[in-house]
Amino acid sequence: MLDTNKSIWKYALLGIITCGIYSYYTIYKVSQDVNVICDGDGRNTAGLIQFILLSIVTCGIYAWFWYYGVGNRLQENAPRYNLTFAENGTTVLMWMIFGSLICGIGFFVGFNVILKNTNRLALAYNAKQAN
């Protein structure tokens, strides 16, 4: 059973309390869940080690690419579970980059899109597996 209770509030609060460690744990869990949910689509979401290393090498640019890719992959696989998402990778990036100019909250709005859509797909995936 996949976790269907990912929360932006938990991500932010525990990220602060753990000095960012929980934030990386969330990236790890999202990548694992997305790969399970979207298995068979011919793509793979990079895991935590690749996320960290490529983000360091590219001065953070890879992280934006990762968020964009996850947002698109979730939207593209939603119909497999009879769901539709209005938000895609572009929506996520627009919030994270330009929305951050609004009191710095844009990143959290964009990442919340990823968490919300991952939760919805995980719920549908769990229901499908139970049958």
Secondary structure by P-SEA (a helix, b strand, c coil): cccccccaaaaaaaaaaacaaaaaaaaaaaaaaaaaaacccccccccaaaaaaaaaaacaaaaaaaaaaaaaaaaaacccccccccccaaaaaaaaccccccccaaaaaaaaaaaaaaaaaaaaaaaaaac
